Amino acid sequence: MALTKEDLLAIKGIVTDAIEDGTRDLKADVAELKSDVAVLKTDVAELKSDVAELKTRVTNVEADVAELKSGVGELKTR
């Protein structure tokens, strides 16, 4: 039994619809991923800023500790 032109057109319609549905879903997924990546970029930028601030604070604490050690050393010698 051979396929008629109508059969082939019906198959084409089914395949085309499936491809269009899949493409639509993929486009939605890609849009969502782009949004997620944008949020992640913002979060990473904030983390970098926080780490830089922490580094500055640690440096300040180290300087304070060194100053305290020096002061304690002077007190011991007195």
Biopython code that builds the backbone (N, CA, C, O; Angstrom):
import numpy as np
from Bio.PDB.StructureBuilder import StructureBuilder

atoms = [
    (1, "MET", "N", (0.832, -1.151, 0.000)),
    (1, "MET", "CA", (0.000, 0.000, 0.000)),
    (1, "MET", "C", (0.893, 1.236, 0.000)),
    (1, "MET", "O", (1.743, 1.400, 0.875)),
    (2, "ALA", "N", (0.698, 2.076, -0.961)),
    (2, "ALA", "CA", (1.483, 3.299, -1.107)),
    (2, "ALA", "C", (0.795, 4.447, -0.377)),
    (2, "ALA", "O", (-0.425, 4.484, -0.218)),
    (3, "LEU", "N", (1.628, 5.370, 0.052)),
    (3, "LEU", "CA", (1.085, 6.552, 0.722)),
    (3, "LEU", "C", (0.556, 7.531, -0.314)),
    (3, "LEU", "O", (1.172, 7.753, -1.357)),
    (4, "THR", "N", (-0.563, 8.095, -0.015)),
    (4, "THR", "CA", (-1.140, 9.084, -0.924)),
    (4, "THR", "C", (-0.559, 10.459, -0.589)),
    (4, "THR", "O", (0.103, 10.670, 0.428)),
    (5, "LYS", "N", (-0.844, 11.356, -1.489)),
    (5, "LYS", "CA", (-0.401, 12.735, -1.262)),
    (5, "LYS", "C", (-1.005, 13.281, 0.026)),
    (5, "LYS", "O", (-0.338, 13.994, 0.775)),
    (6, "GLU", "N", (-2.251, 12.951, 0.281)),
    (6, "GLU", "CA", (-2.921, 13.400, 1.502)),
    (6, "GLU", "C", (-2.243, 12.817, 2.742)),
    (6, "GLU", "O", (-2.088, 13.499, 3.755)),
    (7, "ASP", "N", (-1.840, 11.537, 2.649)),
    (7, "ASP", "CA", (-1.134, 10.902, 3.764)),
    (7, "ASP", "C", (0.174, 11.638, 4.059)),
    (7, "ASP", "O", (0.500, 11.937, 5.208)),
    (8, "LEU", "N", (0.904, 11.916, 2.989)),
    (8, "LEU", "CA", (2.189, 12.607, 3.146)),
    (8, "LEU", "C", (2.005, 14.003, 3.724)),
    (8, "LEU", "O", (2.801, 14.444, 4.554)),
    (9, "LEU", "N", (0.956, 14.700, 3.289)),
    (9, "LEU", "CA", (0.678, 16.035, 3.824)),
    (9, "LEU", "C", (0.305, 15.960, 5.303)),
    (9, "LEU", "O", (0.693, 16.824, 6.089)),
    (10, "ALA", "N", (-0.447, 14.929, 5.678)),
    (10, "ALA", "CA", (-0.828, 14.756, 7.083)),
    (10, "ALA", "C", (0.416, 14.478, 7.930)),
    (10, "ALA", "O", (0.570, 15.029, 9.020)),
    (11, "ILE", "N", (1.303, 13.616, 7.415)),
    (11, "ILE", "CA", (2.556, 13.318, 8.123)),
    (11, "ILE", "C", (3.391, 14.583, 8.248)),
    (11, "ILE", "O", (3.954, 14.868, 9.305)),
    (12, "LYS", "N", (3.464, 15.335, 7.162)),
    (12, "LYS", "CA", (4.219, 16.596, 7.180)),
    (12, "LYS", "C", (3.677, 17.535, 8.249)),
    (12, "LYS", "O", (4.446, 18.166, 8.974)),
    (13, "GLY", "N", (2.364, 17.628, 8.347)),
    (13, "GLY", "CA", (1.727, 18.490, 9.350)),
    (13, "GLY", "C", (2.076, 18.058, 10.763)),
    (13, "GLY", "O", (2.372, 18.892, 11.619)),
    (14, "ILE", "N", (2.042, 16.764, 11.004)),
    (14, "ILE", "CA", (2.363, 16.240, 12.334)),
    (14, "ILE", "C", (3.807, 16.538, 12.694)),
    (14, "ILE", "O", (4.104, 17.001, 13.795)),
    (15, "VAL", "N", (4.709, 16.264, 11.743)),
    (15, "VAL", "CA", (6.138, 16.502, 11.984)),
    (15, "VAL", "C", (6.404, 17.996, 12.168)),
    (15, "VAL", "O", (7.150, 18.387, 13.066)),
    (16, "THR", "N", (5.807, 18.817, 11.336)),
    (16, "THR", "CA", (6.003, 20.262, 11.430)),
    (16, "THR", "C", (5.513, 20.789, 12.774)),
    (16, "THR", "O", (6.190, 21.597, 13.409)),
    (17, "ASP", "N", (4.360, 20.344, 13.201)),
    (17, "ASP", "CA", (3.824, 20.766, 14.502)),
    (17, "ASP", "C", (4.755, 20.354, 15.637)),
    (17, "ASP", "O", (5.008, 21.135, 16.554)),
    (18, "ALA", "N", (5.262, 19.132, 15.572)),
    (18, "ALA", "CA", (6.165, 18.646, 16.612)),
    (18, "ALA", "C", (7.451, 19.484, 16.644)),
    (18, "ALA", "O", (7.945, 19.835, 17.715)),
    (19, "ILE", "N", (7.975, 19.792, 15.480)),
    (19, "ILE", "CA", (9.196, 20.608, 15.408)),
    (19, "ILE", "C", (8.926, 22.011, 15.944)),
    (19, "ILE", "O", (9.735, 22.555, 16.694)),
    (20, "GLU", "N", (7.790, 22.598, 15.561)),
    (20, "GLU", "CA", (7.456, 23.942, 16.040)),
    (20, "GLU", "C", (7.269, 23.960, 17.553)),
    (20, "GLU", "O", (7.717, 24.889, 18.224)),
    (21, "ASP", "N", (6.608, 22.935, 18.091)),
    (21, "ASP", "CA", (6.437, 22.846, 19.549)),
    (21, "ASP", "C", (7.793, 22.724, 20.247)),
    (21, "ASP", "O", (8.055, 23.396, 21.244)),
    (22, "GLY", "N", (8.640, 21.863, 19.708)),
    (22, "GLY", "CA", (9.970, 21.690, 20.282)),
    (22, "GLY", "C", (10.784, 22.966, 20.218)),
    (22, "GLY", "O", (11.476, 23.316, 21.174)),
    (23, "THR", "N", (10.703, 23.658, 19.105)),
    (23, "THR", "CA", (11.430, 24.920, 18.946)),
    (23, "THR", "C", (10.925, 25.963, 19.928)),
    (23, "THR", "O", (11.716, 26.690, 20.528)),
    (24, "ARG", "N", (9.616, 26.039, 20.094)),
    (24, "ARG", "CA", (9.024, 26.989, 21.029)),
    (24, "ARG", "C", (9.490, 26.691, 22.459)),
    (24, "ARG", "O", (9.833, 27.601, 23.213)),
    (25, "ASP", "N", (9.496, 25.414, 22.815)),
    (25, "ASP", "CA", (9.959, 25.020, 24.152)),
    (25, "ASP", "C", (11.434, 25.363, 24.348)),
    (25, "ASP", "O", (11.833, 25.863, 25.400)),
    (26, "LEU", "N", (12.235, 25.086, 23.322)),
    (26, "LEU", "CA", (13.664, 25.397, 23.412)),
    (26, "LEU", "C", (13.905, 26.899, 23.562)),
    (26, "LEU", "O", (14.764, 27.322, 24.336)),
    (27, "LYS", "N", (13.151, 27.691, 22.827)),
    (27, "LYS", "CA", (13.292, 29.144, 22.934)),
    (27, "LYS", "C", (12.945, 29.618, 24.345)),
    (27, "LYS", "O", (13.622, 30.487, 24.895)),
    (28, "ALA", "N", (11.909, 29.056, 24.919)),
    (28, "ALA", "CA", (11.533, 29.430, 26.288)),
    (28, "ALA", "C", (12.624, 29.016, 27.272)),
    (28, "ALA", "O", (12.966, 29.769, 28.184)),
    (29, "ASP", "N", (13.162, 27.819, 27.082)),
    (29, "ASP", "CA", (14.236, 27.345, 27.966)),
    (29, "ASP", "C", (15.479, 28.220, 27.852)),
    (29, "ASP", "O", (16.109, 28.538, 28.860)),
    (30, "VAL", "N", (15.830, 28.607, 26.635)),
    (30, "VAL", "CA", (16.996, 29.467, 26.421)),
    (30, "VAL", "C", (16.778, 30.835, 27.066)),
    (30, "VAL", "O", (17.696, 31.393, 27.667)),
    (31, "ALA", "N", (15.583, 31.366, 26.943)),
    (31, "ALA", "CA", (15.282, 32.658, 27.570)),
    (31, "ALA", "C", (15.422, 32.561, 29.081)),
    (31, "ALA", "O", (15.956, 33.468, 29.718)),
    (32, "GLU", "N", (14.943, 31.465, 29.655)),
    (32, "GLU", "CA", (15.053, 31.260, 31.096)),
    (32, "GLU", "C", (16.523, 31.118, 31.506)),
    (32, "GLU", "O", (16.944, 31.663, 32.527)),
    (33, "LEU", "N", (17.284, 30.393, 30.714)),
    (33, "LEU", "CA", (18.716, 30.239, 31.007)),
    (33, "LEU", "C", (19.445, 31.573, 30.947)),
    (33, "LEU", "O", (20.307, 31.848, 31.781)),
    (34, "LYS", "N", (19.106, 32.399, 29.974)),
    (34, "LYS", "CA", (19.725, 33.722, 29.873)),
    (34, "LYS", "C", (19.434, 34.544, 31.118)),
    (34, "LYS", "O", (20.309, 35.231, 31.644)),
    (35, "SER", "N", (18.208, 34.466, 31.576)),
    (35, "SER", "CA", (17.831, 35.187, 32.791)),
    (35, "SER", "C", (18.615, 34.662, 33.986)),
    (35, "SER", "O", (19.122, 35.441, 34.794)),
    (36, "ASP", "N", (18.714, 33.350, 34.096)),
    (36, "ASP", "CA", (19.459, 32.746, 35.202)),
    (36, "ASP", "C", (20.935, 33.150, 35.163)),
    (36, "ASP", "O", (21.532, 33.429, 36.202)),
    (37, "VAL", "N", (21.512, 33.180, 33.979)),
    (37, "VAL", "CA", (22.917, 33.570, 33.839)),
    (37, "VAL", "C", (23.104, 35.028, 34.254)),
    (37, "VAL", "O", (24.102, 35.368, 34.889)),
    (38, "ALA", "N", (22.161, 35.880, 33.904)),
    (38, "ALA", "CA", (22.254, 37.287, 34.300)),
    (38, "ALA", "C", (22.231, 37.415, 35.819)),
    (38, "ALA", "O", (22.992, 38.196, 36.392)),
    (39, "VAL", "N", (21.363, 36.652, 36.467)),
    (39, "VAL", "CA", (21.296, 36.670, 37.934)),
    (39, "VAL", "C", (22.609, 36.164, 38.524)),
    (39, "VAL", "O", (23.129, 36.742, 39.478)),
    (40, "LEU", "N", (23.141, 35.090, 37.955)),
    (40, "LEU", "CA", (24.406, 34.546, 38.439)),
    (40, "LEU", "C", (25.547, 35.546, 38.282)),
    (40, "LEU", "O", (26.395, 35.667, 39.165)),
    (41, "LYS", "N", (25.568, 36.252, 37.174)),
    (41, "LYS", "CA", (26.604, 37.265, 36.963)),
    (41, "LYS", "C", (26.529, 38.339, 38.038)),
    (41, "LYS", "O", (27.554, 38.774, 38.563)),
    (42, "THR", "N", (25.322, 38.761, 38.361)),
    (42, "THR", "CA", (25.140, 39.759, 39.411)),
    (42, "THR", "C", (25.614, 39.218, 40.756)),
    (42, "THR", "O", (26.303, 39.910, 41.505)),
    (43, "ASP", "N", (25.240, 37.982, 41.053)),
    (43, "ASP", "CA", (25.651, 37.362, 42.312)),
    (43, "ASP", "C", (27.176, 37.241, 42.401)),
    (43, "ASP", "O", (27.759, 37.506, 43.452)),
    (44, "VAL", "N", (27.811, 36.850, 41.319)),
    (44, "VAL", "CA", (29.275, 36.719, 41.303)),
    (44, "VAL", "C", (29.930, 38.077, 41.504)),
    (44, "VAL", "O", (30.924, 38.188, 42.222)),
    (45, "ALA", "N", (29.387, 39.100, 40.883)),
    (45, "ALA", "CA", (29.940, 40.449, 41.066)),
    (45, "ALA", "C", (29.835, 40.874, 42.534)),
    (45, "ALA", "O", (30.767, 41.458, 43.087)),
    (46, "GLU", "N", (28.700, 40.576, 43.152)),
    (46, "GLU", "CA", (28.531, 40.904, 44.578)),
    (46, "GLU", "C", (29.512, 40.108, 45.436)),
    (46, "GLU", "O", (30.094, 40.644, 46.379)),
    (47, "LEU", "N", (29.694, 38.840, 45.110)),
    (47, "LEU", "CA", (30.645, 38.022, 45.855)),
    (47, "LEU", "C", (32.068, 38.555, 45.726)),
    (47, "LEU", "O", (32.816, 38.587, 46.703)),
    (48, "LYS", "N", (32.433, 38.970, 44.530)),
    (48, "LYS", "CA", (33.770, 39.541, 44.323)),
    (48, "LYS", "C", (33.957, 40.790, 45.181)),
    (48, "LYS", "O", (35.010, 40.998, 45.782)),
    (49, "SER", "N", (32.921, 41.606, 45.222)),
    (49, "SER", "CA", (32.976, 42.819, 46.037)),
    (49, "SER", "C", (33.113, 42.466, 47.512)),
    (49, "SER", "O", (33.909, 43.068, 48.232)),
    (50, "ASP", "N", (32.333, 41.489, 47.955)),
    (50, "ASP", "CA", (32.403, 41.053, 49.356)),
    (50, "ASP", "C", (33.782, 40.500, 49.697)),
    (50, "ASP", "O", (34.318, 40.788, 50.766)),
    (51, "VAL", "N", (34.355, 39.713, 48.802)),
    (51, "VAL", "CA", (35.685, 39.145, 49.036)),
    (51, "VAL", "C", (36.734, 40.252, 49.112)),
    (51, "VAL", "O", (37.629, 40.210, 49.956)),
    (52, "ALA", "N", (36.621, 41.232, 48.234)),
    (52, "ALA", "CA", (37.564, 42.348, 48.273)),
    (52, "ALA", "C", (37.462, 43.093, 49.601)),
    (52, "ALA", "O", (38.477, 43.471, 50.185)),
    (53, "GLU", "N", (36.229, 43.303, 50.076)),
    (53, "GLU", "CA", (36.024, 43.974, 51.361)),
    (53, "GLU", "C", (36.599, 43.135, 52.503)),
    (53, "GLU", "O", (37.223, 43.676, 53.417)),
    (54, "LEU", "N", (36.394, 41.833, 52.455)),
    (54, "LEU", "CA", (36.943, 40.946, 53.484)),
    (54, "LEU", "C", (38.472, 40.983, 53.485)),
    (54, "LEU", "O", (39.092, 40.986, 54.548)),
    (55, "LYS", "N", (39.066, 41.010, 52.321)),
    (55, "LYS", "CA", (40.531, 41.091, 52.231)),
    (55, "LYS", "C", (41.034, 42.371, 52.892)),
    (55, "LYS", "O", (42.031, 42.362, 53.613)),
    (56, "THR", "N", (40.331, 43.468, 52.635)),
    (56, "THR", "CA", (40.718, 44.743, 53.244)),
    (56, "THR", "C", (40.593, 44.660, 54.758)),
    (56, "THR", "O", (41.479, 45.113, 55.483)),
    (57, "ARG", "N", (39.503, 44.087, 55.231)),
    (57, "ARG", "CA", (39.308, 43.966, 56.680)),
    (57, "ARG", "C", (40.373, 43.077, 57.315)),
    (57, "ARG", "O", (40.893, 43.400, 58.383)),
    (58, "VAL", "N", (40.698, 41.968, 56.672)),
    (58, "VAL", "CA", (41.729, 41.073, 57.201)),
    (58, "VAL", "C", (43.080, 41.791, 57.251)),
    (58, "VAL", "O", (43.835, 41.632, 58.210)),
    (59, "THR", "N", (43.375, 42.562, 56.240)),
    (59, "THR", "CA", (44.622, 43.330, 56.227)),
    (59, "THR", "C", (44.645, 44.310, 57.393)),
    (59, "THR", "O", (45.667, 44.475, 58.059)),
    (60, "ASN", "N", (43.502, 44.961, 57.633)),
    (60, "ASN", "CA", (43.415, 45.900, 58.752)),
    (60, "ASN", "C", (43.566, 45.182, 60.093)),
    (60, "ASN", "O", (44.232, 45.686, 60.997)),
    (61, "VAL", "N", (42.953, 44.016, 60.221)),
    (61, "VAL", "CA", (43.073, 43.245, 61.453)),
    (61, "VAL", "C", (44.523, 42.819, 61.661)),
    (61, "VAL", "O", (45.031, 42.877, 62.781)),
    (62, "GLU", "N", (45.184, 42.398, 60.605)),
    (62, "GLU", "CA", (46.593, 42.012, 60.704)),
    (62, "GLU", "C", (47.445, 43.186, 61.172)),
    (62, "GLU", "O", (48.338, 43.020, 62.004)),
    (63, "ALA", "N", (47.166, 44.370, 60.636)),
    (63, "ALA", "CA", (47.912, 45.560, 61.051)),
    (63, "ALA", "C", (47.633, 45.874, 62.516)),
    (63, "ALA", "O", (48.544, 46.231, 63.263)),
    (64, "ASP", "N", (46.381, 45.741, 62.924)),
    (64, "ASP", "CA", (46.026, 45.994, 64.328)),
    (64, "ASP", "C", (46.716, 44.999, 65.259)),
    (64, "ASP", "O", (47.217, 45.382, 66.316)),
    (65, "VAL", "N", (46.741, 43.734, 64.872)),
    (65, "VAL", "CA", (47.394, 42.706, 65.681)),
    (65, "VAL", "C", (48.894, 42.994, 65.784)),
    (65, "VAL", "O", (49.480, 42.861, 66.858)),
    (66, "ALA", "N", (49.504, 43.383, 64.684)),
    (66, "ALA", "CA", (50.931, 43.708, 64.709)),
    (66, "ALA", "C", (51.189, 44.889, 65.639)),
    (66, "ALA", "O", (52.171, 44.902, 66.381)),
    (67, "GLU", "N", (50.306, 45.874, 65.593)),
    (67, "GLU", "CA", (50.438, 47.042, 66.471)),
    (67, "GLU", "C", (50.273, 46.636, 67.938)),
    (67, "GLU", "O", (51.013, 47.105, 68.803)),
    (68, "LEU", "N", (49.301, 45.764, 68.213)),
    (68, "LEU", "CA", (49.097, 45.282, 69.581)),
    (68, "LEU", "C", (50.306, 44.497, 70.078)),
    (68, "LEU", "O", (50.717, 44.646, 71.229)),
    (69, "LYS", "N", (50.869, 43.668, 69.218)),
    (69, "LYS", "CA", (52.059, 42.898, 69.599)),
    (69, "LYS", "C", (53.212, 43.842, 69.937)),
    (69, "LYS", "O", (53.942, 43.643, 70.908)),
    (70, "SER", "N", (53.347, 44.852, 69.123)),
    (70, "SER", "CA", (54.404, 45.829, 69.376)),
    (70, "SER", "C", (54.186, 46.541, 70.708)),
    (70, "SER", "O", (55.120, 46.735, 71.485)),
    (71, "GLY", "N", (52.924, 46.929, 70.958)),
    (71, "GLY", "CA", (52.602, 47.595, 72.203)),
    (71, "GLY", "C", (52.840, 46.692, 73.414)),
    (71, "GLY", "O", (53.364, 47.150, 74.430)),
    (72, "VAL", "N", (52.466, 45.431, 73.318)),
    (72, "VAL", "CA", (52.685, 44.479, 74.392)),
    (72, "VAL", "C", (54.189, 44.292, 74.612)),
    (72, "VAL", "O", (54.645, 44.194, 75.751)),
    (73, "GLY", "N", (54.941, 44.244, 73.540)),
    (73, "GLY", "CA", (56.404, 44.111, 73.659)),
    (73, "GLY", "C", (57.000, 45.293, 74.387)),
    (73, "GLY", "O", (57.893, 45.122, 75.216)),
    (74, "GLU", "N", (56.525, 46.487, 74.095)),
    (74, "GLU", "CA", (57.022, 47.693, 74.778)),
    (74, "GLU", "C", (56.664, 47.662, 76.255)),
    (74, "GLU", "O", (57.469, 48.039, 77.107)),
    (75, "LEU", "N", (55.441, 47.207, 76.555)),
    (75, "LEU", "CA", (55.021, 47.131, 77.949)),
    (75, "LEU", "C", (55.880, 46.119, 78.717)),
    (75, "LEU", "O", (56.220, 46.352, 79.877)),
    (76, "LYS", "N", (56.225, 45.017, 78.086)),
    (76, "LYS", "CA", (57.056, 44.019, 78.744)),
    (76, "LYS", "C", (58.438, 44.573, 79.072)),
    (76, "LYS", "O", (59.008, 44.270, 80.120)),
    (77, "THR", "N", (58.963, 45.380, 78.170)),
    (77, "THR", "CA", (60.309, 45.917, 78.402)),
    (77, "THR", "C", (60.289, 46.988, 79.494)),
    (77, "THR", "O", (61.327, 47.242, 80.105)),
    (78, "ARG", "N", (59.177, 47.606, 79.752)),
    (78, "ARG", "CA", (59.080, 48.639, 80.795)),
    (78, "ARG", "C", (58.973, 47.925, 82.096)),
    (78, "ARG", "O", (58.878, 48.564, 83.145)),
]
sb = StructureBuilder()
sb.init_structure("model")
sb.init_model(0)
sb.init_chain("A")
sb.init_seg("    ")
for serial, (resi, resn, name, xyz) in enumerate(atoms, 1):
    if name == "N":
        sb.init_residue(resn, " ", resi, " ")
    sb.init_atom(name, np.array(xyz, "f"), 0.0, 1.0, " ", f" {name:<3s}", serial, name[0])
structure = sb.get_structure()
